[in-house]
Amino acid sequence: MSELDPVIHATARLRITATLAALPAGDQMSFPRLQGLLDMTAGNLSTHLRKLEDAGYVSPTKTFEGRTPATYVELTTRGRRAFEDYTHTLRELLGDPS
């Protein structure tokens, strides 16, 4: 039986990954929107996004809207696959054959 991915398994990173996985592939979410949805501080969200980015699971895009910096985050193909594998393994562990 497979093991749960420790990068995703941390509660905050699981919530981030699940939220981004709900978007269609290639879609991005703004940092403030993600922060608001997850009710996380900017520092805490940044820390967890960095771990996901280091694993190749998320890709941030930094841009400007006018003169204001803006950051958008998307789940990479690798991250989407890792989340699918994670949920599959979790189902196996729980005895769900689907």
C-alpha positions, 0 to 999 in steps of 0.5 A, spaced: 500 500 500 502 507 498 504 512 503 501 519 504 505 524 501 508 528 507 508 534 503 501 534 502 499 531 508 500 537 513 493 540 514 494 547 511 498 544 505 492 539 504 487 545 504 491 549 500 492 543 495 485 541 495 482 548 494 487 549 488 485 542 485 478 545 485 480 550 479 480 547 472 487 545 470 491 552 468 487 556 472 490 561 478 487 564 484 490 570 487 494 570 494 489 574 497 483 570 495 486 564 497 488 567 504 481 569 505 478 562 503 483 559 508 483 564 513 490 564 514 495 569 515 499 572 509 506 569 513 503 562 514 500 561 507 507 564 504 510 558 508 506 553 506 506 555 499 514 555 499 514 548 501 509 546 496 513 550 490 519 547 493 516 540 491 514 542 484 506 542 486 504 549 485 507 555 481 506 562 483 506 568 478 508 575 480 505 581 476 503 588 477 496 590 477 497 598 476 503 599 480 501 594 486 504 587 486 500 581 485 501 574 486 497 568 483 498 561 485 496 555 481 497 547 482 502 544 477 501 538 473 505 535 478 501 538 484 495 535 481 497 528 480 500 528 487 493 530 490 490 525 486 495 520 488 494 522 495 486 522 495 487 515 492 491 513 497 487 515 503 481 512 500 485 505 500 487 506 507 480 508 509 477 501 505 474 505 500 475 501 493 473 507 488 
